[in-house]
Amino acid sequence: MPHQKGKSEQMNLVSPPRNRHEQVWDMFNLVGRGDSTECSLCEVVLSYKDSSTSNMKKHIKKRHNFRFKQLFPSGASSSAT
């Protein structure tokens, strides 16, 4: 479940996986121990489990649709509905 980053909460940014084929990684950074991601546009923190980018895609499509259309111009990634 997404939550806003609190002012008192410090998060360590971690490099995304080197084997990243997903364009969605351009909008996110791994944080903490690598089990969460942070949106670079709105700083919302999302769960990142099992190397799945579906939460990130859903977030971009729902909250930043203009950017989603830039990342996926052909309307690809129907899994992000």
ABEGO torsion letter per residue (X at the ends): XBBBBBAABBBBBBBBBAABABAAAAABBBBEAGABBBBAAAGBBBBBBGGBAAAAAAAAAAABAAAAAAABAAGBGAAAX
